[in-house]
Amino acid sequence: MSTAAEHYKNLLANHYVWMFGVSFEEKVAEQKKLLEHILQLSNVPRGIALDLGSGPGFQTLALAELGFSPVIAVDSSAELLAVLRAHAGSYPVETRILELASLDSIELTASAIVAVCMGDTLTHLSSKEEVESFFVAVFRKLAPGGIFALTYRDLTHELTGVNRFLLIRSDDHKILTCFLEYENEQTVVVHDLLYKREEDGWTLEKSSYRKLRLSSDWTASALRKANFVIQTQESIGRLSLIVARKT
């Protein structure tokens, strides 16, 4: 079984932007609108922002458009960070190839005003203990009053039978499906199957990796344990959203 980093390198990174079914620019605009709402930016000073698990940079560029500078994009995928750099233009963006568990090793010229960890990156960490350590590291990187916003998929509700088979996206040339295998109360194995139409027929790429099963209440409690104050805890579509502040 692959690690999350290996899974993205071997399969998902090459198709990640395609998965969303909209253009790169439309996804940035969507995330900009979301960040304006959840961060209540009228009261937030501008400065350094951290995009933790940035992927190709939808939130990175949204934060840059909202006036944060520099925006430091952290991800373990060199391939996805290359996509970000190709779209960054003159935006004040820096990229760092790094696992989130090693966040403490990043040196900043000043404390960050905002940190985000969005999409489903949080569940890529290896254990609840690693999540707790990650939250402590984020707290250290933030200035007093700094905001930490995260979204992720709560996998604590177990799907059964054929409901474990999910169509992610399809078009005339690709079909991406996913099968969820619930190992235990702590983890689920994600099996991604990508069918591609070639000149001589369809081919199949496949890879599997583990995700954590984290309830929204457990995550909020872990943030409080790291000395954050919870401002927002709700659902946005299929994702759990939590916004926390360093007092």
C-alpha positions in Angstrom: 0.0 0.0 0.0 1.2 3.5 -0.8 1.7 6.4 1.5 -0.3 9.5 0.8 2.7 11.1 -0.9 3.4 8.0 -3.0 -0.3 7.8 -4.0 -0.3 11.3 -5.3 3.0 10.9 -7.1 2.0 7.6 -8.8 -1.7 8.4 -9.6 -3.6 11.4 -8.4 -1.2 14.3 -9.0 -1.5 14.0 -12.8 -5.3 14.2 -12.7 -5.9 16.3 -9.6 -7.2 19.5 -11.2 -9.3 17.5 -13.7 -11.0 15.8 -10.8 -12.9 19.0 -9.8 -14.6 19.4 -13.2 -14.0 23.1 -13.4 -11.2 25.3 -14.6 -8.2 26.2 -12.4 -9.4 29.8 -12.3 -12.9 28.9 -11.4 -11.7 26.8 -8.5 -9.5 29.7 -7.2 -12.5 32.0 -7.4 -14.6 29.5 -5.5 -12.0 29.2 -2.7 -11.5 33.0 -2.6 -15.2 33.4 -1.9 -15.2 30.7 0.8 -12.1 32.2 2.5 -13.6 35.7 2.5 -16.7 34.2 4.3 -15.0 31.9 6.9 -12.1 34.1 7.8 -14.2 37.3 8.1 -11.4 39.1 6.4 -12.6 42.7 7.1 -11.1 42.3 10.6 -7.9 40.4 9.6 -4.6 42.3 9.0 -2.6 41.2 6.0 0.7 39.4 6.3 2.1 36.0 6.0 -0.3 33.1 5.2 0.4 29.4 5.3 -1.4 27.0 2.9 -0.8 23.7 4.5 -1.3 20.8 2.1 -1.7 23.3 -0.7 -1.9 20.9 -3.6 -1.9 22.8 -6.9 -2.6 26.1 -5.0 -6.3 26.9 -5.2 -6.3 28.4 -1.7 -2.7 29.7 -2.1 -3.7 32.0 -5.0 -7.0 32.9 -3.4 -5.1 34.1 -0.3 -2.7 36.0 -2.5 -5.6 37.7 -4.3 -7.0 38.6 -0.9 -3.8 40.5 -0.1 -1.7 38.1 2.0 2.0 38.2 1.3 3.9 36.1 1.1 1.7 33.0 0.9 3.7 30.0 1.7 2.4 26.8 0.1 3.4 23.6 1.8 2.9 20.2 0.2 4.6 16.8 -0.1 3.9 16.6 -3.8 6.5 18.2 -6.1 4.2 17.6 -9.0 1.3 19.6 -7.6 3.6 22.4 -6.4 4.8 22.6 -10.0 1.2 23.2 -11.1 1.0 26.0 -8.6 4.1 27.7 -9.8 2.9 27.5 -13.4 -0.2 29.5 -12.4 1.4 31.8 -9.8 2.6 34.5 -12.2 3.6 37.6 -10.2 1.7 36.6 -7.0 3.8 36.6 -3.8 3.9 32.9 -3.5 6.6 30.6 -2.0 6.5 26.8 -2.2 8.0 24.3 0.2 8.1 20.5 -0.4 7.4 19.1 3.1 5.3 16.7 5.0 2.8 18.4 7.3 4.2 16.4 10.2 7.5 18.3 9.7 5.9 21.8 9.9 8.0 22.8 12.9 11.1 22.8 10.6 9.8 25.7 8.5 11.4 29.0 9.3 9.3 32.2 8.8 10.5 35.8 8.7 7.5 36.6 11.0 4.6 34.8 12.5 1.8 34.0 10.1 -1.6 35.8 10.3 -3.6 33.0 8.7 -3.0 29.3 8.2 -5.3 27.0 6.2 -5.4 23.3 5.7 -8.2 22.6 3.3 -9.6 19.9 1.1 -8.9 16.5 2.7 -5.2 16.9 3.7 -5.7 16.5 7.4 -6.7 12.9 7.1 -3.4 12.1 5.3 -1.5 12.3 8.6 -0.6 8.9 10.1 -2.3 9.0 13.5 -4.4 11.1 15.8 -1.2 11.8 17.8 0.4 13.2 14.7 -2.7 15.4 14.1 -2.3 16.7 17.7 1.4 17.5 17.1 0.5 19.2 13.8 -2.0 21.5 15.6 0.7 22.4 18.2 3.1 23.3 15.3 0.5 25.4 13.6 -0.2 27.3 16.8 3.5 28.1 17.2 3.7 29.5 13.6 0.7 31.9 14.1 0.8 35.4 15.5 -1.5 36.2 18.5 -5.0 36.6 17.1 -4.0 34.4 14.1 -6.6 32.3 12.4 -6.4 28.6 11.5 -9.1 27.3 9.1 -9.4 23.7 8.1 -11.8 21.5 6.1 -11.7 17.7 5.7 -13.9 14.7 5.1 -15.3 13.1 8.2 -15.1 9.4 7.5 -16.4 8.3 10.9 -19.8 7.3 9.4 -19.2 4.0 7.7 -20.6 3.3 4.3 -21.7 -0.2 3.6 -22.2 -2.5 0.6 -22.2 -0.8 -2.8 -22.3 2.6 -1.2 -18.6 2.2 -0.7 -18.1 2.6 -4.4 -17.9 6.2 -5.5 -17.7 7.9 -8.9 -15.4 10.9 -8.6 -15.5 12.2 -12.1 -15.9 10.9 -15.7 -15.7 12.3 -19.2 -15.1 10.8 -22.7 -11.4 10.1 -21.9 -11.2 9.3 -18.2 -13.2 7.7 -15.4 -12.1 8.0 -11.8 -13.8 5.8 -9.2 -13.0 5.1 -5.5 -13.7 2.2 -3.2 -13.6 2.7 0.6 -12.4 -0.2 2.8 -13.0 0.5 6.5 -10.2 -1.2 8.4 -11.0 -0.2 11.9 -12.3 2.7 14.0 -9.2 4.7 13.2 -8.5 4.3 9.5 -10.1 3.7 6.1 -8.2 2.5 3.0 -9.0 4.5 -0.2 -8.6 2.5 -3.4 -8.5 4.8 -6.5 -9.1 3.4 -9.9 -8.5 5.6 -13.0 -9.6 4.3 -16.4 -8.0 6.2 -19.4 -9.1 5.9 -23.0 -6.0 5.2 -25.2 -5.8 4.7 -29.0 -6.0 0.9 -28.6 -8.6 0.9 -25.8 -9.0 1.6 -22.1 -6.1 1.3 -19.5 -6.3 1.1 -15.8 -4.2 2.9 -13.2 -4.8 2.0 -9.5 -3.4 2.8 -6.1 -4.4 2.7 -2.5 -3.6 4.6 0.7 -4.9 5.2 4.2 -6.9 8.1 5.6 -7.7 8.8 9.2 -11.3 8.8 10.5 -11.6 12.0 12.4 -14.9 13.3 13.8 -15.5 17.0 13.9 -15.9 16.9 17.6 -12.6 15.1 18.1 -10.8 17.6 15.9 -12.3 20.6 17.7 -11.2 19.0 21.0 -7.7 18.5 19.7 -7.5 22.1 18.6 -8.6 23.2 22.0 -5.9 21.0 23.5 -3.4 22.9 21.4 -4.7 26.1 23.0 -6.9 27.3 20.0 -10.3 28.8 20.6 -12.9 27.4 18.3 -14.8 30.1 16.3 -16.7 28.0 13.8 -17.6 24.3 13.6 -20.0 23.4 10.8 -20.4 21.4 7.6 -19.8 22.8 4.1 -21.2 20.4 1.6 -19.5 17.0 2.3 -16.7 18.6 4.3 -16.3 19.5 8.0 -15.2 23.1 8.5 -13.5 24.3 11.7 -12.1 27.8 12.2 -10.0 28.4 15.2 -8.1 31.4 16.6 -4.8 31.8 18.6 -5.6 34.1 21.5 
